[in-house]
Amino acid sequence: MATISFERDVTINPDWGAKNLEAAIDAGPCKMFQETRTPEARARFRESITLTPEDIEKLKKAYGVKSEE
């Protein structure tokens, strides 16, 4: 069984975080992020999360919810 001891001193170098942040800023947004920000990608996402009345009826039937009529 592994144990962890919290009774030791830990030194954190604040420069590491600053260097990583600077490197990320210099690199810019990743390719995947850039691709998801296009109007086409936003439209595809909006379509994928929008439920049509037919989709709603299918879900109601699947889960046994009575339709309001």
C-alpha positions in Angstrom: 0.0 0.0 0.0 1.4 3.4 -0.9 1.3 6.2 1.6 1.8 9.9 1.1 3.6 12.1 3.6 2.5 15.7 3.9 5.1 16.5 6.5 7.9 17.6 4.1 8.7 21.0 2.8 7.7 21.8 -0.7 9.3 24.6 -2.7 7.3 25.9 -5.6 9.1 27.9 -8.3 6.7 30.7 -9.4 8.8 31.2 -12.5 7.7 27.9 -13.9 4.1 29.0 -14.0 5.0 32.3 -15.6 7.2 30.6 -18.2 4.4 28.1 -19.1 1.9 31.0 -19.4 4.2 33.0 -21.6 4.8 30.0 -23.8 1.0 29.4 -24.2 0.4 33.0 -25.1 3.2 33.0 -27.6 1.9 29.7 -29.2 -1.6 31.2 -29.5 -4.8 29.2 -29.6 -4.6 25.6 -30.6 -5.8 24.5 -34.0 -8.9 22.7 -32.6 -9.9 25.8 -30.7 -9.6 27.9 -33.8 -11.7 25.4 -35.8 -14.5 25.4 -33.3 -14.8 29.2 -33.4 -15.8 29.4 -37.1 -19.4 30.3 -37.9 -19.9 27.0 -39.6 -18.8 25.1 -36.5 -21.1 27.1 -34.3 -24.1 26.5 -36.7 -23.4 22.7 -36.7 -23.3 22.7 -32.9 -26.5 24.7 -32.6 -28.2 22.2 -35.0 -26.9 19.3 -33.0 -28.4 20.6 -29.7 -31.7 21.8 -31.0 -34.6 19.4 -30.5 -37.3 19.3 -33.2 -41.0 18.6 -32.2 -40.5 15.1 -33.6 -37.5 14.6 -31.4 -39.4 15.7 -28.4 -42.3 13.3 -29.1 -39.8 10.4 -29.6 -38.2 11.2 -26.2 -41.6 11.5 -24.5 -42.6 8.0 -25.9 -39.2 6.5 -24.9 -39.5 7.7 -21.3 -43.2 7.2 -20.9 -44.2 10.9 -20.6 -47.7 11.7 -21.6 -48.1 14.4 -24.2 -50.1 17.5 -23.4 -53.1 17.5 -25.7 
